[in-house]
Amino acid sequence: MLKYDTLKSIALAGMIAFALTTQGHKAEAADLETLTVAGGCFWCVEADFEKVKGVTGAVSGFAGGTVQNPTYKQVTAGGTGHYEAVQITYDPSVVDQRTLLDLFFRSVDPTDAGGQFCDRGESYRTAIFVDGPAAEKTAKAAKAKAEADLGQRVVTPVLPAGEFYPADAYHQDYYKGRQLVITRFGPKRQASAYKAYREACGRDARVKELWGSAAPFAGS
C-alpha cells in the first residue's frame, strides 16, 4: 500500500508540473502581439523585421481587400483591394509597437502613393493596419513623426485591420530559401534571387536617399 501511495503521489506531482508548464506556455504565447504593415514587396519587409530583437516571426500575406482567400496572382493583377502585407509577431516586453512603426516608416518610401521602388500598382502601396483606437493613435503619432523628420508629406494610410490572409508557402521566408528558381538573372537559389531582386529594384538606395543614417535596414 505504501508503494502504491508513493507512486500515486509521484504521478500526481507530475501531472501538476505538466499542467503548470502548459499554462506557462499558453501565458507566454498570449503575451505576444501582432502588427500588420504593407511596405511594398513582402519578402523585403519580412526579411527586415525578422532581424529586429523582440520580433518572433513575420508572415507574408495580403490585407485590406475585399476578396476572401486571394491568390498572389489575383492580388498582383489588381482589383482585389489587397496590399502585399506582413503580419509581424513580437514580444511587447522587448520591443513596443511604436518602435516597430518608427522602423517601418524608415524602411520604406512613405511619400510614394503609386507603389514602392520598382514595384508599381495598388498592391505595392504602403499602409498600416490597426485594431482599435489605441493602436490608431500610436500609428498616427508615428506617421506624424516620420513626416516631420522627413520634411515631406507622408501618404501611408492608417487603415482598420481586417482579415489577414497568409500567402502560399513559396513566399514565406523567401529571402533565405534554398529552392532553385528561374529569374531574369538566370537560375538561382531563392536567397540569391532575393538579393539580386532587392538590389535591382533600388529599395535600399532609395531608402538611404530619403532617410540617410536613420534607415535601419538599408544595406543590411
Helices and strands as residue ranges (DSSP letters): H 2-30, E 33-39, H 42-49, E 55-63, H 72-77, E 83-90, H 97-105, E 115-116, E 119-120, G 122-124, E 126-130, H 133-150, E 158-160, E 165-166, G 169-171, G 174-176, E 180-183, E 186-189, H 190-201, H 203-211, G 212-214
